[in-house]
Amino acid sequence: MQHVISASFLASFFFFVFVGVVLTVIGNADIPSFKVTSISETQNVNNEEGKQSN
């Protein structure tokens, strides 16, 4: 019965370690904004970015 308990603790340990790794990767990911904007707002933002880079 001791091996079953050890195996379950080891499985839990690996599970939570890899969940931590996955959450860290997701947290550090640079994803775009999924906010829906109108076409005119998008064009205004693009024009302002073009002016700032010059």
Phi, psi and omega per residue, in radians:
M1 nan -0.433 -3.115
Q2 -1.136 -0.612 -3.117
H3 -1.209 -0.554 3.111
V4 -1.150 -0.746 3.135
I5 -1.158 -0.752 3.114
S6 -1.094 -0.737 3.139
A7 -1.137 -0.682 -3.140
S8 -1.200 -0.656 3.075
F9 -1.153 -0.706 3.123
L10 -1.152 -0.724 3.104
A11 -1.114 -0.733 3.106
S12 -1.110 -0.721 3.133
F13 -1.043 -0.889 3.138
F14 -1.091 -0.707 3.131
F15 -1.034 -0.872 -3.073
F16 -1.259 -0.537 3.065
V17 -1.128 -0.816 -3.118
F18 -1.261 -0.523 3.007
V19 -1.103 -0.713 3.083
G20 -1.085 -0.715 3.113
V21 -1.125 -0.801 -3.134
V22 -1.101 -0.760 3.127
L23 -1.142 -0.609 3.086
T24 -1.145 -0.764 3.123
V25 -1.121 -0.750 3.115
I26 -1.107 -0.712 3.141
G27 -1.160 -0.533 -3.120
N28 -1.609 -0.068 -3.112
A29 -1.214 2.455 3.116
D30 -1.721 1.551 -3.105
I31 -1.748 2.632 -3.139
P32 -1.285 2.866 3.076
S33 -1.321 2.356 3.126
F34 -1.759 0.320 3.124
K35 -1.216 2.310 -3.131
V36 -1.461 2.133 3.118
T37 -2.153 2.797 3.103
S38 -1.338 2.895 -3.103
I39 -1.126 -0.681 -3.104
S40 -1.161 -0.651 3.098
E41 -1.147 -0.693 3.127
T42 -1.133 -0.716 3.121
Q43 -1.147 -0.667 3.111
N44 -1.112 -0.740 3.131
V45 -1.127 -0.759 3.133
N46 -1.110 -0.690 3.112
N47 -1.142 -0.718 3.138
E48 -1.165 -0.664 3.113
E49 -1.162 -0.645 3.123
G50 -1.160 -0.653 3.133
K51 -1.217 -0.626 -3.112
Q52 -1.250 -0.559 -3.096
S53 -1.340 -0.316 -3.129
N54 -1.397 nan nan
